[in-house]
């Protein structure tokens, strides 16, 4: 820690023997040893507290990241794609209102009921089911003859009179 060589330690020991004296030297060494032990314990406790603070800080970071992940997952789970599309396409709701209303309610009138037409009567029992066209031409009444066109009015051959 302090990087002392043997020669430096020997110089310190000689000075301690001369200053403290050989009689009180063992007690001084014990006091120094106890002081060093106290310093080491205090340094160890400080290191433990520092490590604990680092762990708690890391745990807080981990807790924060886990909480962020949970909130992201909840956002994904509660995502309403239909609502988001409706907001993007029809933000003011006019399209939804248009689709909800009946566009023909004021102009549409149901047609009047059709008049009753009785079903056709079955053919008479004495008439045949099929009549060939050549026979039907002679059996059917003839259509009325067209009326002659009226004659054009007679016009005079004299030239029209000139007006003066």
Rosetta blueprint (number, residue, H / E / L):
1 X L
2 X L
3 X L
4 X L
5 X L
6 X H
7 X H
8 X H
9 X H
10 X H
11 X H
12 X H
13 X H
14 X H
15 X H
16 X H
17 X H
18 X H
19 X H
20 X H
21 X L
22 X L
23 X L
24 X L
25 X H
26 X H
27 X H
28 X H
29 X H
30 X H
31 X H
32 X H
33 X H
34 X H
35 X H
36 X H
37 X H
38 X H
39 X H
40 X H
41 X H
42 X H
43 X H
44 X H
45 X H
46 X H
47 X H
48 X H
49 X H
50 X H
51 X H
52 X H
53 X H
54 X H
55 X H
56 X H
57 X H
58 X H
59 X H
60 X H
61 X H
62 X H
63 X H
64 X H
65 X H
66 X H
67 X H
68 X H
69 X H
70 X H
71 X H
72 X H
73 X H
74 X H
75 X H
76 X H
77 X H
78 X L
79 X L
80 X L
81 X H
82 X H
83 X H
84 X H
85 X H
86 X H
87 X H
88 X H
89 X H
90 X L
91 X L
92 X L
93 X L
94 X H
95 X H
96 X H
97 X H
98 X H
99 X H
100 X H
101 X L
102 X L
103 X L
104 X L
105 X L
106 X L
107 X L
108 X L
109 X L
110 X L
111 X L
112 X L
113 X L
114 X L
115 X L
116 X L
117 X L
118 X L
119 X L
120 X L
121 X L
122 X L
123 X L
124 X L
125 X L
126 X L
127 X L
128 X L
129 X L
130 X L
131 X L
132 X L
133 X H
134 X H
135 X H
136 X H
137 X H
138 X H
139 X H
140 X L
141 X L
142 X L
143 X L
144 X L
145 X L
146 X L
147 X L
148 X L
149 X L
150 X L
151 X L
152 X L
153 X L
154 X L
155 X L
156 X L
157 X L
158 X L
159 X L
160 X L
161 X L
162 X L
163 X L
164 X L
